[in-house]
Amino acid sequence: MKKFLRLRAAKDWTGLSRSTIYAMMKNGTFPKSISLGARAIGWLESDIQAWIDSRISASKVEV
């Protein structure tokens, strides 16, 4: 089942601020939001989870 996360939930899941989420979306390092209506956006839960997993993997790569 697909589920949308609104901004508050995306912030809670990632620990990022609103401005950081939007800045990262702009430079392509965070999943793009999806329009849910005239004044509502959200992110697919699976996209946010994949982003979190990629950050975990990247942090475990030995340099």
NORPEGI-V864255 format. One record per run of one state. SS is the DSSP state (2 for helix, 1 for strand, 0 for the rest). FROM is the first residue (numbers start at 1). TO is the last residue. Records with the same first field share a line. If there is no record, write none. Layout:
# NORPEGI-V864255
SS = FROM-TO ; FROM-TO
This chain:
# NORPEGI-V864255
0 = 1-3 ; 6-6 ; 15-17 ; 27-33 ; 38-39 ; 60-63
1 = 4-5 ; 34-37 ; 40-44
2 = 7-14 ; 18-26 ; 45-59
